[in-house]
Amino acid sequence: MKKIIIGNTDLEVAPINLGGNVFGWTLDEKKSFEILDAFTDKGFNFIDTADIYSHWVDGGSGGQSETILGKWMKERGNRDNIIMATKVGGASGTHPVDTSKKHILETVDKSLQRLQTDYIDLYYTHFDDEKTPVEETLEAYDEIIKAGKVRYIAASNVSPERLIESMEVAEKNGLPKYQALQPHYNLVERTDYETKYAPLAEKYGLTVFPYWALASGFLTGKYRSEEDFSKSVRGESVKKYLDEKGIAVLNALDKVSEKHNTTPATVSLAWLLAKPNLGAPIASATSTKQLQTLFDAPELALDQSDIDLLDTASK
């Protein structure tokens, strides 16, 4: 399988990034281990989590996903084969978004403890509090990189302005630079990324790992009517997509997936993989059947007519 090198790093990842938000939420430890084993058995090595997963959904403090991943890596003895990404700065329970140096230095140690590891491969600014000076945040990252706790840093929910400022401050002061970008981007959420962030990814050589790559399951095609929203815990969050544009996207996905004898989810991920600077879409799975749709995406080569059809439907 062809691997991708992240930004200007020595991190090589397979082209699907497994989302860890379901571990400890919709999947218990045993089921999580089964999904992780199946994922890595196929040669994939890139896992995404965050310090606040997975009880952010009900106001808890999080950490369950990291804990499960730590136990799994310890039991399997495979830490050196995994590229582990986690995040700092997200709000959890009563704790607000925080990218201060104090918070980062405290939080990284808790993540390392839960992950049962000495280092994090890729450490994201999950959300930017937009008040901590970017110098302070980058100085904190510099400290933990020099201490060997983190290898490289990346940005998720950071405004274009603060992202530009971070890159300029890093360049000027010899501080660590973000190497990857994790935006909200998929067939039904294109405008924000393509107009504001894609030019920055190109300019700064950032490798892009889109989250909600399947629009919370909408792009799998399983939500096609109001009655379908009760099919999963995520059902309510996809209501907004069931409009004229969303139905047009599903129809286009049906055509392309039928042509290639595959699924709408696989086509959706393959469409992302065809985009410039795209490294690996982030998608979670709660069954081996769902995993197969992820495995199939890097193998699917969409032709220009497929891409044009999907681009037009999703504009």
N, C-alpha and C positions, 0 to 999 in steps of 0.2 A: 504494500500500500504506500502510495506517495505521501510523504510527510511534508509539513509546512514549517518553515522557520519563522518564529515570532519576531517581528520587528528587527532590531539590530541586536539579537541575542543568540545564544546557542541552544535555545529551547526548540526541540522538534516535536511537532504534534500531528497526530492523524486528523483528518478533516471533519470530524464530528466531535463536538464538545458536550459531554454528558452533563446535563443540569442536575445538580444535587439538591434542589429545593424540595423534592418529594421524599427524600430520606428522612425518616422520623416524622413525616407529616402524613401523606397518603400511603406510605410504605413503612412497615415495621423493620426492625433490624434484619430479620431472616430474609424477607423479600428483597430488601436493599442489597444484601450480600449476593443474592441470586442474579439481580440485574447487573451489579458490578462485575461479577465473575463472567457473565455472558458477554458483557461489553469488552472486557480486556481479553477474553479468549479469542475474539475476532481481530485482535491486533490494535485496538484503539487504546489510547493512553492518556487522554486529556479529560480532566474532571473539574467542574466548576461548582463552587459552593460559596457560602458567606457566613460570617460569624453570627448573623441574626436568623439564619435558616434553622429550624423550620417553624418555630412557633410565633414568628412575626404575624402569621395569619390569624392568631387568636389573642394577640396582645402579650404573649409570653416573651421571655428574654432570648430565646433562640439557642443555638449551639448544638442542637440535636443532630443536624446533618454532619457537622464536623466530627462529632463524637462517633457516629456510625462509621464514617470514612476512616477515622483513626483506628478503630477496632479492626476494620476490614484489612487495612494495609498491614497492621501488626500481625494479624493471623495469617495473612497470605505471604508475608515477608517480601512484598513487591514494591516498597516505597521508591526504590531507585528506578523502577520502570514507569512510574506514574508522573505526569506533569500535573501538579495540583495548584489550582487557582482558588483563592478565597478573597474575602473583601473586608474592608473596615469603613466605618463612617455612617452606616445605615442606622435608622431609628429602630429601636426595639422596646416594646412595653412602654415604660415611662421615659426611656432615654431618648433624647432628641438626636438628630443628625449632628455628627461631630467629627471634624477633621483636624482637631488641634493636636499638637505634638504630644501632650500628656495622654490624650485618649489613644492615639496610635501606639505609643510605647507600651501602654497597659494592655491594649487589646491584642496586639500581636502575640504576646506571651500566652494569653488565654487560648488563642487559636492554635498555637503550637502544641500546647498541652492537650487540647481535645483531639488534635490530629495525630498525636503521639509521634511527632517528628521534630527534627532540629531546624528544618527550613521549609519555607513556602516558595514555590517556583515563581508564581505570578501573583502579586498582591495588588488588588484594585482599590482605588478610591470609589467606594460603592455609591455614596451620595456626597456632594460637596455642600458644606454648611454655608458657603458663600460669604463668610465673615472672617474666618481664619486666613491670615495672609498666606498666599501660595508658597512663599519662602519657608514659612514655619512647617507646613505640611511636607514639603520636599526635604527639609532638613531632618525631619523625623524619619522619613524613608531612607535618607542617606545614612543615618545612624544605625538603623536596623539592617541595612544591606552590608555595611562595614562590619557589623557584629555577626554576619553569616546567617541571620534569621530569615532574610528574604533575598531572593536572587534578582528579580526584576519587578517593576511596578507598571500598573496600567490604570486606565480611567474608565469609569462607567457613566454615571449620571453627573457629568460636569458640563457646565454651559460652554458654548464655543468660545466665549470671551475669556473665561477662566482657564480653559484648555490652552488657548494661545498664550496667555500670560504665563502659565506653568511651563510651557515649552521654552519660552523666551528667558524666563528667570533661571531655568535649569541650564540653558546654554551659557548664559552670562556668568553664572556663579559656580559652574562645575558641579551641579547637583544632578541626581538621577533624573532621567527623562522617562516619561511614559512610553511604553513600547507597544501597547495595544489599546484598542478602544472597544468597549462593550456597549453598543447603542441598542435602542428599541427599533428593530427593523425587520420587516417581513412584507409579504405581498399586499397586506391591507394597511400597513403603517410605513409608508415610503417617504413622504414629504420632508419630515423633520430631518431624517438622516441624510437624504440625498441632497437637500439644499444647504444644510448647515454643517454637517460633519464629514461627508464624503470628500470635499475639497481639503479638509484638514488632515484626514487620513492619508491622502495622496501627498500633501505637502511635507508631512512629518514622518512618513514611512511607517504609519501605525497599521498593525494587522488588526482586522475587524472581526469580532466575535459577537454576532447579534444575539440578544436575548429575546425571549418570546418569539422565536423563529417560526413557530407554528401558530402564533396568535392565540395562545392559551387553548389550543386544540381546534380552533375554528377551521384552520387550513387542512385538517385531516378530513373534513367533509362530513363529520358526524353531527354537526349542528345545522339543520336545514329548515327548522320550523320552531315555533315557540315551545312546542311539546318536548323538543330535544334538549332543552336547557337543563332538564332534571337528570340528564344522563351522567353527570359527574359534578364534583364539588366546584369545578371551574365554570360550570354552565352559565351562571349569571354574568360572568365577566365577559362573555362573548356576544351578549345580546346586541351590543352597539354595532357589531359587524354585519348583522343580518339585515342589510339594506340593499338598495339597487346595486351599488358597487360590489358589496360582498357576494351577492348572488352571481354577478358577472364573473368574479374571480373564481368562484366554485365551479361555474360552468366551463371556464377555460381550463381549470385544473382537471376536470372530468375528461375533457377532450384529449389533453396531453397525456394524462395517465392511461387512458384507454389505448392511445396510439403506442405507448411504450410498454403496455401490459404491466403497469405498476400502480402505486397509490397516490392520491393527491398530496399526502404528507411528504412522500419521497420527492415528488415533483417540486413542491414548495421549497424544500431544502436544496435541491439541485439548482433551482433558479437563483437562490442566494449564492451558492458556490460559484456560479458563473459571473458574479459581479466583481469588479476590480477591488483589490486589497482585502477581499474576503478570505479569512483563514478557515474558520470552522463555525457553523451555526451552533448555537446552544439549544439543545432540546432534551427534555426529560422523557423517561419511559417508565411505565408501571407494569409492563409485561414483556415477555420475550417477543411476542407478536409485534408490539409497538417498536421494540428495539430493531427488528428486522427492517422496518421502514426507514430507520436512521442509517443502518448499514448499507442499504441499497442506494442511498443518495449520491455518494461519491462515485459510484459505478455508472450512474445515469448521465450520459452526455446529451444534453438538450441541444437541438439544432436551432438555427436562427429563427425559423418560423415559429418554433415553440416559445422562444423567448419573446418574440414580437407579440404573439397572442397574449401571453401573460402580462407583458408590459402594458399593452393597450387596455386590457380588462382592469388592471389595478391602478390606472392613473387617477 
